[in-house]
Amino acid sequence: MIYLQGSSSIHPDKDLLFENISFSINNSERNALIGNNEVGKATLLQRIAGKRQAFEGPLKAETKPYHIPKIFGQFNLSDNSSNAGN
């Protein structure tokens, strides 16, 4: 289980990314984090994985969460469709 309560984070340029976020995720649950670009999703995931300190708010995890960093550039299967079977 992951438990986050009252977490807030400020970007290095002093912009508030998120404030007073609280939630829990059970081990058997799957969740999605959806939002606009550059609003703090990756920062929140880094916080959960223990790679970034929050401005405030405790984090408890029964197991160590794993963070997969952003990968810039996407692989598109349709780009290779003309090469299929060659």
N, CA, C and O atoms as a printed pandas DataFrame, in Angstrom:
     atom_number atom_name residue_name chain_id  residue_number  x_coord  y_coord  z_coord
0              1         N          MET        A               1    0.842   -1.180    0.000
1              2        CA          MET        A               1    0.000    0.000    0.000
2              3         C          MET        A               1    0.887    1.243    0.000
3              4         O          MET        A               1    1.927    1.289    0.657
4              5         N          ILE        A               2    0.455    2.225   -0.739
5              6        CA          ILE        A               2    1.105    3.536   -0.739
6              7         C          ILE        A               2    0.115    4.523   -0.147
7              8         O          ILE        A               2   -1.057    4.547   -0.522
8              9         N          TYR        A               3    0.594    5.331    0.772
9             10        CA          TYR        A               3   -0.257    6.299    1.452
10            11         C          TYR        A               3    0.435    7.653    1.441
11            12         O          TYR        A               3    1.551    7.792    1.941
12            13         N          LEU        A               4   -0.223    8.639    0.876
13            14        CA          LEU        A               4    0.312    9.994    0.801
14            15         C          LEU        A               4   -0.728   10.926    1.413
15            16         O          LEU        A               4   -1.911   10.847    1.081
16            17         N          GLN        A               5   -0.291   11.800    2.295
17            18        CA          GLN        A               5   -1.249   12.692    2.941
18            19         C          GLN        A               5   -0.743   14.132    2.950
19            20         O          GLN        A               5    0.358   14.410    3.425
20            21         N          GLY        A               6   -1.543   15.026    2.432
21            22        CA          GLY        A               6   -1.260   16.453    2.494
22            23         C          GLY        A               6    0.033   16.862    1.829
23            24         O          GLY        A               6    0.700   17.787    2.292
24            25         N          SER        A               7    0.404   16.187    0.745
25            26        CA          SER        A               7    1.672   16.470    0.084
26            27         C          SER        A               7    1.562   17.713   -0.799
27            28         O          SER        A               7    0.565   17.920   -1.490
28            29         N          SER        A               8    2.597   18.519   -0.757
29            30        CA          SER        A               8    2.697   19.712   -1.599
30            31         C          SER        A               8    4.105   19.768   -2.165
31            32         O          SER        A               8    5.049   19.276   -1.546
32            33         N          SER        A               9    4.247   20.368   -3.342
33            34        CA          SER        A               9    5.565   20.493   -3.943
34            35         C          SER        A               9    5.664   21.803   -4.702
35            36         O          SER        A               9    4.712   22.243   -5.346
36            37         N          ILE        A              10    6.837   22.415   -4.612
37            38        CA          ILE        A              10    7.110   23.672   -5.293
38            39         C          ILE        A              10    8.236   23.440   -6.296
39            40         O          ILE        A              10    9.259   22.842   -5.961
40            41         N          HIS        A              11    8.047   23.909   -7.512
41            42        CA          HIS        A              11    9.058   23.809   -8.557
42            43         C          HIS        A              11   10.255   24.681   -8.171
43            44         O          HIS        A              11   10.080   25.668   -7.456
44            45         N          PRO        A              12   11.476   24.343   -8.629
45            46        CA          PRO        A              12   12.638   25.175   -8.305
46            47         C          PRO        A              12   12.481   26.654   -8.664
47            48         O          PRO        A              12   13.108   27.514   -8.046
48            49         N          ASP        A              13   11.633   26.954   -9.678
49            50        CA          ASP        A              13   11.413   28.366  -10.012
50            51         C          ASP        A              13   10.351   29.010   -9.117
51            52         O          ASP        A              13    9.897   30.126   -9.370
52            53         N          LYS        A              14    9.967   28.279   -8.062
53            54        CA          LYS        A              14    9.038   28.748   -7.016
54            55         C          LYS        A              14    7.563   28.640   -7.376
55            56         O          LYS        A              14    6.723   29.097   -6.602
56            57         N          ASP        A              15    7.209   28.047   -8.534
57            58        CA          ASP        A              15    5.803   27.825   -8.858
58            59         C          ASP        A              15    5.281   26.643   -8.045
59            60         O          ASP        A              15    5.982   25.643   -7.885
60            61         N          LEU        A              16    4.072   26.750   -7.538
61            62        CA          LEU        A              16    3.438   25.652   -6.810
62            63         C          LEU        A              16    2.977   24.614   -7.817
63            64         O          LEU        A              16    2.188   24.927   -8.708
64            65         N          LEU        A              17    3.460   23.371   -7.688
65            66        CA          LEU        A              17    3.061   22.303   -8.610
66            67         C          LEU        A              17    1.785   21.624   -8.149
67            68         O          LEU        A              17    0.858   21.441   -8.937
68            69         N          PHE        A              18    1.732   21.250   -6.881
69            70        CA          PHE        A              18    0.522   20.683   -6.314
70            71         C          PHE        A              18    0.500   20.973   -4.826
71            72         O          PHE        A              18    1.537   21.176   -4.195
72            73         N          GLU        A              19   -0.708   20.987   -4.281
73            74        CA          GLU        A              19   -0.863   21.360   -2.883
74            75         C          GLU        A              19   -1.891   20.466   -2.216
75            76         O          GLU        A              19   -2.982   20.245   -2.742
76            77         N          ASN        A              20   -1.528   19.959   -1.054
77            78        CA          ASN        A              20   -2.432   19.200   -0.189
78            79         C          ASN        A              20   -3.058   17.996   -0.901
79            80         O          ASN        A              20   -4.267   17.784   -0.812
80            81         N          ILE        A              21   -2.237   17.208   -1.607
81            82        CA          ILE        A              21   -2.714   15.997   -2.273
82            83         C          ILE        A              21   -2.671   14.842   -1.271
83            84         O          ILE        A              21   -1.660   14.621   -0.604
84            85         N          SER        A              22   -3.772   14.117   -1.179
85            86        CA          SER        A              22   -3.854   12.954   -0.290
86            87         C          SER        A              22   -4.516   11.808   -1.041
87            88         O          SER        A              22   -5.524   12.007   -1.719
88            89         N          PHE        A              23   -3.952   10.605   -0.921
89            90        CA          PHE        A              23   -4.573    9.415   -1.491
90            91         C          PHE        A              23   -3.878    8.179   -0.938
91            92         O          PHE        A              23   -2.806    8.262   -0.340
92            93         N          SER        A              24   -4.515    7.032   -1.153
93            94        CA          SER        A              24   -3.887    5.747   -0.847
94            95         C          SER        A              24   -4.155    4.812   -2.017
95            96         O          SER        A              24   -5.192    4.893   -2.675
96            97         N          ILE        A              25   -3.195    3.919   -2.261
97            98        CA          ILE        A              25   -3.308    2.932   -3.332
98            99         C          ILE        A              25   -2.993    1.570   -2.723
99           100         O          ILE        A              25   -1.910    1.366   -2.176
100          101         N          ASN        A              26   -3.932    0.649   -2.819
101          102        CA          ASN        A              26   -3.706   -0.703   -2.336
102          103         C          ASN        A              26   -2.837   -1.470   -3.325
103          104         O          ASN        A              26   -2.784   -1.134   -4.508
104          105         N          ASN        A              27   -2.161   -2.499   -2.832
105          106        CA          ASN        A              27   -1.251   -3.275   -3.677
106          107         C          ASN        A              27   -1.930   -3.872   -4.902
107          108         O          ASN        A              27   -1.290   -4.006   -5.945
108          109         N          SER        A              28   -3.184   -4.227   -4.810
109          110        CA          SER        A              28   -3.876   -4.877   -5.923
110          111         C          SER        A              28   -4.502   -3.880   -6.902
111          112         O          SER        A              28   -5.061   -4.294   -7.918
112          113         N          GLU        A              29   -4.420   -2.591   -6.620
113          114        CA          GLU        A              29   -5.044   -1.585   -7.473
114          115         C          GLU        A              29   -4.117   -1.137   -8.602
115          116         O          GLU        A              29   -2.893   -1.173   -8.483
116          117         N          ARG        A              30   -4.737   -0.717   -9.689
117          118        CA          ARG        A              30   -4.020   -0.066  -10.789
118          119         C          ARG        A              30   -4.654    1.299  -10.961
119          120         O          ARG        A              30   -5.877    1.436  -10.944
120          121         N          ASN        A              31   -3.819    2.301  -11.125
121          122        CA          ASN        A              31   -4.301    3.674  -11.227
122          123         C          ASN        A              31   -3.623    4.383  -12.383
123          124         O          ASN        A              31   -2.557    3.977  -12.845
124          125         N          ALA        A              32   -4.254    5.437  -12.836
125          126        CA          ALA        A              32   -3.677    6.277  -13.890
126          127         C          ALA        A              32   -3.568    7.696  -13.363
127          128         O          ALA        A              32   -4.423    8.162  -12.610
128          129         N          LEU        A              33   -2.511    8.371  -13.767
129          130        CA          LEU        A              33   -2.300    9.766  -13.410
130          131         C          LEU        A              33   -2.392   10.564  -14.709
131          132         O          LEU        A              33   -1.513   10.479  -15.567
132          133         N          ILE        A              34   -3.460   11.334  -14.840
133          134        CA          ILE        A              34   -3.749   12.031  -16.086
134          135         C          ILE        A              34   -3.786   13.531  -15.818
135          136         O          ILE        A              34   -4.348   13.980  -14.819
136          137         N          GLY        A              35   -3.182   14.301  -16.721
137          138        CA          GLY        A              35   -3.224   15.751  -16.584
138          139         C          GLY        A              35   -2.487   16.422  -17.723
139          140         O          GLY        A              35   -1.837   15.765  -18.537
140          141         N          ASN        A              36   -2.594   17.729  -17.770
141          142        CA          ASN        A              36   -1.917   18.517  -18.795
142          143         C          ASN        A              36   -0.410   18.398  -18.647
143          144         O          ASN        A              36    0.088   17.969  -17.607
144          145         N          ASN        A              37    0.308   18.776  -19.687
145          146        CA          ASN        A              37    1.767   18.791  -19.650
146          147         C          ASN        A              37    2.267   19.795  -18.624
147          148         O          ASN        A              37    1.675   20.857  -18.430
148          149         N          GLU        A              38    3.363   19.442  -17.975
149          150        CA          GLU        A              38    4.083   20.339  -17.064
150          151         C          GLU        A              38    3.255   20.828  -15.874
151          152         O          GLU        A              38    3.367   21.985  -15.469
152          153         N          VAL        A              39    2.420   19.940  -15.315
153          154        CA          VAL        A              39    1.634   20.339  -14.144
154          155         C          VAL        A              39    2.055   19.604  -12.870
155          156         O          VAL        A              39    1.477   19.829  -11.807
156          157         N          GLY        A              40    3.065   18.720  -12.971
157          158        CA          GLY        A              40    3.579   18.067  -11.779
158          159         C          GLY        A              40    3.349   16.575  -11.690
159          160         O          GLY        A              40    3.602   15.993  -10.634
160          161         N          LYS        A              41    2.881   15.924  -12.746
161          162        CA          LYS        A              41    2.655   14.476  -12.696
162          163         C          LYS        A              41    3.942   13.710  -12.428
163          164         O          LYS        A              41    3.982   12.854  -11.544
164          165         N          ALA        A              42    4.994   14.009  -13.183
165          166        CA          ALA        A              42    6.277   13.321  -13.002
166          167         C          ALA        A              42    6.864   13.631  -11.628
167          168         O          ALA        A              42    7.454   12.759  -10.991
168          169         N          THR        A              43    6.704   14.854  -11.178
169          170        CA          THR        A              43    7.193   15.229   -9.846
170          171         C          THR        A              43    6.478   14.421   -8.770
171          172         O          THR        A              43    7.110   13.954   -7.823
172          173         N          LEU        A              44    5.172   14.254   -8.907
173          174        CA          LEU        A              44    4.413   13.466   -7.943
174          175         C          LEU        A              44    4.874   12.012   -7.958
175          176         O          LEU        A              44    5.023   11.405   -6.897
176          177         N          LEU        A              45    5.100   11.446   -9.135
177          178        CA          LEU        A              45    5.574   10.055   -9.217
178          179         C          LEU        A              45    6.973    9.907   -8.633
179          180         O          LEU        A              45    7.277    8.906   -7.982
180          181         N          GLN        A              46    7.822   10.901   -8.865
181          182        CA          GLN        A              46    9.156   10.880   -8.263
182          183         C          GLN        A              46    9.055   10.968   -6.742
183          184         O          GLN        A              46    9.826   10.326   -6.028
184          185         N          ARG        A              47    8.125   11.745   -6.256
185          186        CA          ARG        A              47    7.898   11.860   -4.811
186          187         C          ARG        A              47    7.482   10.510   -4.237
187          188         O          ARG        A              47    7.992   10.088   -3.199
188          189         N          ILE        A              48    6.564    9.840   -4.904
189          190        CA          ILE        A              48    6.093    8.532   -4.438
190          191         C          ILE        A              48    7.236    7.526   -4.439
191          192         O          ILE        A              48    7.326    6.695   -3.534
192          193         N          ALA        A              49    8.107    7.587   -5.434
193          194        CA          ALA        A              49    9.235    6.656   -5.537
194          195         C          ALA        A              49   10.387    7.028   -4.609
195          196         O          ALA        A              49   11.381    6.305   -4.539
196          197         N          GLY        A              50   10.266    8.145   -3.899
197          198        CA          GLY        A              50   11.313    8.545   -2.961
198          199         C          GLY        A              50   12.489    9.244   -3.609
199          200         O          GLY        A              50   13.537    9.393   -2.981
200          201         N          LYS        A              51   12.340    9.674   -4.848
201          202        CA          LYS        A              51   13.437   10.338   -5.562
202          203         C          LYS        A              51   13.391   11.853   -5.410
203          204         O          LYS        A              51   14.307   12.545   -5.855
204          205         N          ARG        A              52   12.354   12.370   -4.798
205          206        CA          ARG        A              52   12.210   13.812   -4.629
206          207         C          ARG        A              52   11.487   14.073   -3.307
207          208         O          ARG        A              52   10.521   13.389   -2.968
208          209         N          GLN        A              53   11.961   15.052   -2.585
209          210        CA          GLN        A              53   11.321   15.440   -1.325
210          211         C          GLN        A              53   10.143   16.358   -1.608
211          212         O          GLN        A              53   10.187   17.177   -2.526
212          213         N          ALA        A              54    9.113   16.217   -0.830
213          214        CA          ALA        A              54    7.972   17.112   -0.933
214          215         C          ALA        A              54    8.218   18.325   -0.059
215          216         O          ALA        A              54    9.040   18.292    0.857
216          217         N          PHE        A              55    7.512   19.372   -0.345
217          218        CA          PHE        A              55    7.553   20.565    0.479
218          219         C          PHE        A              55    6.979   20.234    1.858
219          220         O          PHE        A              55    7.474   20.708    2.881
220          221         N          GLU        A              56    5.938   19.421    1.866
221          222        CA          GLU        A              56    5.338   18.966    3.122
222          223         C          GLU        A              56    4.512   17.714    2.864
223          224         O          GLU        A              56    4.194   17.399    1.717
224          225         N          GLY        A              57    4.167   17.006    3.921
225          226        CA          GLY        A              57    3.295   15.841    3.838
226          227         C          GLY        A              57    4.033   14.523    3.892
227          228         O          GLY        A              57    5.032   14.332    3.198
228          229         N          PRO        A              58    3.530   13.588    4.736
229          230        CA          PRO        A              58    4.178   12.278    4.865
230          231         C          PRO        A              58    3.838   11.328    3.718
231          232         O          PRO        A              58    2.789   11.434    3.083
232          233         N          LEU        A              59    4.752   10.403    3.476
233          234        CA          LEU        A              59    4.573    9.339    2.501
234          235         C          LEU        A              59    4.916    8.033    3.190
235          236         O          LEU        A              59    5.969    7.919    3.819
236          237         N          LYS        A              60    4.035    7.041    3.077
237          238        CA          LYS        A              60    4.304    5.715    3.620
238          239         C          LYS        A              60    4.082    4.704    2.501
239          240         O          LYS        A              60    3.106    4.789    1.757
240          241         N          ALA        A              61    4.995    3.753    2.394
241          242        CA          ALA        A              61    4.861    2.698    1.387
242          243         C          ALA        A              61    5.294    1.375    2.004
243          244         O          ALA        A              61    6.354    1.289    2.624
244          245         N          GLU        A              62    4.463    0.335    1.830
245          246        CA          GLU        A              62    4.800   -0.986    2.355
246          247         C          GLU        A              62    5.930   -1.627    1.556
247          248         O          GLU        A              62    6.717   -2.402    2.098
248          249         N          THR        A              63    6.009   -1.307    0.286
249          250        CA          THR        A              63    7.094   -1.776   -0.562
250          251         C          THR        A              63    7.717   -0.564   -1.244
251          252         O          THR        A              63    7.105    0.502   -1.306
252          253         N          LYS        A              64    8.924   -0.727   -1.752
253          254        CA          LYS        A              64    9.596    0.394   -2.399
254          255         C          LYS        A              64    9.019    0.594   -3.803
255          256         O          LYS        A              64    9.172   -0.275   -4.661
256          257         N          PRO        A              65    8.360    1.728   -4.043
257          258        CA          PRO        A              65    7.837    2.002   -5.388
258          259         C          PRO        A              65    8.977    2.180   -6.377
259          260         O          PRO        A              65   10.057    2.649   -6.017
260          261         N          TYR        A              66    8.729    1.803   -7.627
261          262        CA          TYR        A              66    9.724    1.915   -8.680
262          263         C          TYR        A              66    9.299    3.015   -9.635
263          264         O          TYR        A              66    8.137    3.076  -10.036
264          265         N          HIS        A              67   10.222    3.877  -10.000
265          266        CA          HIS        A              67    9.933    4.993  -10.901
266          267         C          HIS        A              67   10.642    4.768  -12.225
267          268         O          HIS        A              67   11.853    4.548  -12.256
268          269         N          ILE        A              68    9.889    4.822  -13.319
269          270        CA          ILE        A              68   10.462    4.755  -14.656
270          271         C          ILE        A              68   10.458    6.184  -15.184
271          272         O          ILE        A              68    9.390    6.776  -15.342
272          273         N          PRO        A              69   11.620    6.745  -15.459
273          274        CA          PRO        A              69   11.680    8.144  -15.887
274          275         C          PRO        A              69   11.055    8.366  -17.261
275          276         O          PRO        A              69   10.859    7.432  -18.039
276          277         N          LYS        A              70   10.754    9.620  -17.528
277          278        CA          LYS        A              70   10.200    9.997  -18.831
278          279         C          LYS        A              70   11.175    9.632  -19.934
279          280         O          LYS        A              70   12.389    9.745  -19.771
280          281         N          ILE        A              71   10.628    9.191  -21.063
281          282        CA          ILE        A              71   11.428    8.929  -22.253
282          283         C          ILE        A              71   10.909    9.878  -23.327
283          284         O          ILE        A              71    9.734    9.834  -23.693
284          285         N          PHE        A              72   11.789   10.728  -23.824
285          286        CA          PHE        A              72   11.370   11.675  -24.838
286          287         C          PHE        A              72   11.420   11.010  -26.199
287          288         O          PHE        A              72   12.363   10.288  -26.522
288          289         N          GLY        A              73   10.395   11.264  -26.989
289          290        CA          GLY        A              73   10.270   10.627  -28.295
290          291         C          GLY        A              73    9.508    9.327  -28.129
291          292         O          GLY        A              73    9.806    8.547  -27.225
292          293         N          GLN        A              74    8.573    9.093  -28.949
293          294        CA          GLN        A              74    7.738    7.907  -28.860
294          295         C          GLN        A              74    7.968    7.017  -30.068
295          296         O          GLN        A              74    8.194    7.506  -31.175
296          297         N          PHE        A              75    7.911    5.717  -29.855
297          298        CA          PHE        A              75    7.989    4.759  -30.950
298          299         C          PHE        A              75    6.579    4.535  -31.461
299          300         O          PHE        A              75    5.676    4.232  -30.681
300          301         N          ASN        A              76    6.385    4.677  -32.737
301          302        CA          ASN        A              76    5.073    4.527  -33.341
302          303         C          ASN        A              76    5.106    3.295  -34.237
303          304         O          ASN        A              76    5.858    3.256  -35.211
304          305         N          LEU        A              77    4.301    2.294  -33.916
305          306        CA          LEU        A              77    4.300    1.053  -34.700
306          307         C          LEU        A              77    3.945    1.298  -36.156
307          308         O          LEU        A              77    4.431    0.583  -37.033
308          309         N          SER        A              78    3.111    2.290  -36.434
309          310        CA          SER        A              78    2.719    2.532  -37.827
310          311         C          SER        A              78    3.898    3.032  -38.658
311          312         O          SER        A              78    3.872    2.924  -39.884
312          313         N          ASP        A              79    4.942    3.581  -38.008
313          314        CA          ASP        A              79    6.117    4.022  -38.746
314          315         C          ASP        A              79    6.836    2.851  -39.415
315          316         O          ASP        A              79    7.487    3.038  -40.443
316          317         N          ASN        A              80    6.728    1.654  -38.851
317          318        CA          ASN        A              80    7.436    0.492  -39.368
318          319         C          ASN        A              80    6.518   -0.437  -40.172
319          320         O          ASN        A              80    6.951   -1.503  -40.608
320          321         N          SER        A              81    5.270   -0.047  -40.368
321          322        CA          SER        A              81    4.325   -0.946  -41.026
322          323         C          SER        A              81    4.721   -1.221  -42.484
323          324         O          SER        A              81    4.427   -2.298  -43.003
324          325         N          SER        A              82    5.381   -0.269  -43.150
325          326        CA          SER        A              82    5.785   -0.500  -44.533
326          327         C          SER        A              82    6.933   -1.491  -44.637
327          328         O          SER        A              82    7.185   -2.034  -45.712
328          329         N          ASN        A              83    7.641   -1.737  -43.522
329          330        CA          ASN        A              83    8.772   -2.662  -43.507
330          331         C          ASN        A              83    8.353   -4.067  -43.053
331          332         O          ASN        A              83    9.161   -4.996  -43.069
332          333         N          ALA        A              84    7.093   -4.214  -42.651
333          334        CA          ALA        A              84    6.637   -5.508  -42.125
334          335         C          ALA        A              84    6.699   -6.564  -43.218
335          336         O          ALA        A              84    6.231   -6.349  -44.336
336          337         N          GLY        A              85    7.271   -7.687  -42.884
337          338        CA          GLY        A              85    7.339   -8.804  -43.817
338          339         C          GLY        A              85    8.459   -8.694  -44.841
339          340         O          GLY        A              85    8.562   -9.548  -45.721
340          341         N          ASN        A              86    9.288   -7.684  -44.755
341          342        CA          ASN        A              86   10.396   -7.542  -45.726
342          343         C          ASN        A              86   11.635   -8.195  -45.238
343          344         O          ASN        A              86   12.656   -8.172  -45.924
